[in-house]
Amino acid sequence: MSGQGSALFVLVQVSGPWKETVSAWSFKGMNLEQVLSEKDSEGGYKRKLMRLHYLQHTPLEGPGTILDWAGERGLTISGTRLFKGEDLPDLGSFDMLVIMGGSTGTGEEAKFSWLSMEKSFIREVLGRGKIVVGISLGAQLMAEALGAPIRKNRFKEVGWFPVSLTPPAWDHPVFRVLPPTFDALHWHSDTFSIPREALHIASSEGCVNQAFLYGERVIGLQFHLEITMDSLKSLVKGGPEGLEGEPFVQGPEEIISGARRGLEGLRKNLYNLLDALKERAV
């Protein structure tokens, strides 16, 4: 396979005849020694694959197709289920952090014992130059850590609604891989303000601040690209009732019907965005 930005799958023998074979993704502009780490004591190479860690706040909002993307790209994967009381990881144990959504409000430290620790952890991570992707609540926690206030949105957004890129995103190396306007899943009532020094990346009719980019490696998304049919059905079943009738709230049947039409495009946009972010960060 050839062409700009294409990926090459390579098999490499390391550390002596037939001792170990490892696989790694090599992207345009990377040589083998950038994919593999330092030589070991026997003169072979150890694996050096990007390490992804996710923070999950509720069983209903997991990493979904982000794990599919990470597995297909050869990343190592670990996670912290905060709702189960699991410990946060060491800062040196991952290269990419994904912060998932949830029904928790950013100011509910008294209700959720882990929230204060998570906030401190996110502030530390943002100062380390790692790739960070926040989704819904995750994006709000990131924005707050960067000094931007969180508030109630004018409208609740629940269901499938178009998101449009702002002019700064049209030609940006990370976001130009997305269509100028695309459908996404929304499930929120709060919203973030755009942090200082961040780019306002996307908006919708029901929510002005749908995405931001801070530096080159930090992305906050108010909407969802990672959802699967199974996780969406669980979310619909376990979500709040009595919201229908608001202008940007769809009922359960409409949401599931929208998923049948929209999940393939959602997955494509997620993969393209994460590929662009990963390549930009190499």
N, C-alpha and C positions, 0 to 999 in steps of 0.2 A: 504494500500500500504506500502511496506517495502523495504528496501534496502538502500545502502549508497547514501547520497545526495538527497534522495527523499523528496518531500514536503508534509506536512500534512496540510489540511485545517481544521481549528477549529472554532467552534461557541462558544462564551463565553458570559454568562450573566453578566452584570456589573451594579453596582450602584443600588442595590435593586431589589426586585422581579419584573421581566419582564419590568423593566424601559427601558432598552436599550440592544440590542444584537448587537455585533460587530463581524466582520470577520477579520482574520489576517492570514498571512502565517507564519508557524513555520518551520524553516529549522533545519537540523541536527545540534546539538550542541547548540540550543537556547531553553530556557525554556519560559514559558508564560510571566514571568515578563520582559524578554528581548524583547518580541514582543509588550507588552503593556507598557504604561508609568506609572508614579507614581499614587498612589491612589488619588482619588478626596476627597472632603470634606465629602462625604457620605460613604466612605470606598470602593467604587467601583474603577474600572480601566478606564482610558481614553485610547483612541486609540493612538498607537505609530507606525504609518506606515511610511516607507521611503518616502521622498518627492522629486520628480523629477521636475526640472525646465529646460526648453530648451530655447535657444536663436536662433531665426530664422532671417536670413538676407534677404531673398527673398521669395515671394510666391511660387516660383518654387521648392524650396528645403526645405520641411517641415520634421518633425520627422518621418513620415511614420510608419513603423512597430515597431519603438521604443515605440510609444504610445500603440500599441497592447500588446507588452511585458509588459509594465508598468501596464496597466489595468489588465491583467491576473495575475500579481504578487501582485496586491493589493496596488501598490504605488499611492500616490496622485500626481496629475499632474498639473503643471502651466507652462506658457510660456510668453516670451517677443518677440513680433514681432517688431524688430528694424526698419524695413522698414516702419512701421506705426508710428514711433515715440513713442512707448510705453516705459515706465520707466523700468529700470533694477530693479531686486528684492533686498530686504534686504538680506544681507549675511546669516542671521540666519533663513531664511524662506525655505531653501531647504537643502537636504543632498547629492543630485546627480545633477550635471549640465551636460547637453548635448549641445554642441555648433555645430550648423549645418553649412552646406556649403553655397556657394554663388559665384556669379561672381565678387564680390568685391576683389580687391587686398589688401594685408595687409598694403600697403603704401598709400592708397587713402583717408587719413583723410580729405583732402581739399574737396573732392567730397562727402563724406558721414559724416555728422555732428556727428553721433553717434559713429563713429569708435574709436575715442580717448577715450571716456568714457568706451566703451566696453573693450578696451585693459587694461585700469587701473583696471576695474572690474575683468577681468580674472587673472591678476597678484595677486590681493587680494585673489581670490578664491583658487588659487594654493597654497597659504600659509596657508590654513585653514584645510588641511587634508581631504577634501571632495572627493567623487568620481567625476571625470571629464572625459568626453568622447568628443573628438573633431573629427569632420568628415570633410575632405577636407579643405575648408577655415578654419573651426573651429580648425583643427589640426595645420594648419599653424600659426594661432593666438596664440595657446598654445605654440608651439615651439618658436615663437618669444618672448613671455613673459618669457620663460626659457632661453633666451639668444642665441638662434640658428638663423642663418640668413635664409631668404626666398629668393629663386631665381627662374628664369625660368628653367623649366625642359628641358632636351635635346630634348624630344619629347612631343608633346601633346598626352594625353591619353583620348580617348572618345570611350566608348563601353565596351564590355565584354572581359576581358583578365585575364589569371591566375595570382594569387598571391601565393608566396611561403614563408613559415615561415623560419626564420633564425635558426641556431642551438640553440641559447639561448632560443628560444621560444618552442622548441620541447617538453621539459619536464617542462615548466613553468606552475604553477597551473592555471593560467588564460588562457593561449593560447594553452595548450595541448588539449583543447576541440575542437580545429579546426583541419581539415585535414592538412597534411603537405603542400599540394597545393590545391587551390580551385579557382573557377571563382568568380570574383567580378565585379561590375560596376565601371567604371572610368570616370571622367568628369573634367579634370583639365589641365592646362598648367604650373602652378607654382608648386614648391615642397619645402618641409622643409628640413633643415639639422637636424641631430639627436642631441638633446640637450645634454650637458655634464651631466654625471651621469644617462643618460637614456639608456635603452636597445634598440638596433635596432632589431625590431621584424619581419619585413616582407619586401619583395622586389618583383619586377616584371621585366620582360625583358625591359619594357619601362621606368621604374622609380625605381631607387635603393632604395629610402627611402619611403616605403609604410606604415610603422607603427612604433610607439615607445611606450615604457612603461616607465613612470617616477615614481619612488617609487612603491607603491603597488596599487594605486588607480587612476592613471592618464594615459589615453590611447589616443594616437593620431592616426587616421586612414586617410590615403590619399584617400582610396577607399570607396565605398558606400556599406553597407549591409542593409540599412533601406528602400531602394526604393520600391515602389509599382508600379503596372502596370499603374494606373491612373497618379501617379506623374511622372513616366518616360515618358508617352505620352506627358504630359505638358512640360516636360523638353526638349524633342526632338523638339516639336513644337516651343518652345520659345528660343531654343539654337542657337549658331552661325552657319552660313551656310558657305559652301565652304571649309570645312576642309578635305573632302575626298581626298584620294590619299596619305596622310601621313601614315607611317607604323603602327601606333597604333591609328588610327581613323577609326571607322566604320560608315557607312551610317545609316540613320533612319530605313530603313527596317531591316537591319541586327541587329540593337540594339533591336528593338521590338521583332524580332524572337529569339534573345538570351534571352530576358526576359521570353518568354514562356517556355524555357528550364531551366532557371536558378533561377527564383524567389523563388521556393520552397527551394532550397539549401541555397539561400541567407538568407531567414528567419530563417532556422534552425541554421545556423552559428551565426546569430545575437543573437538569443535566448540563445544559448549555451555560447557565449562570455559574454553576460550581466549577465546571471545566475552565471557564474564563478566569475566575477568581484564583483557582489553583495555579494556572499557568502564569498569571500575573505575579504571584507570590514566589515563584521559583527563583 
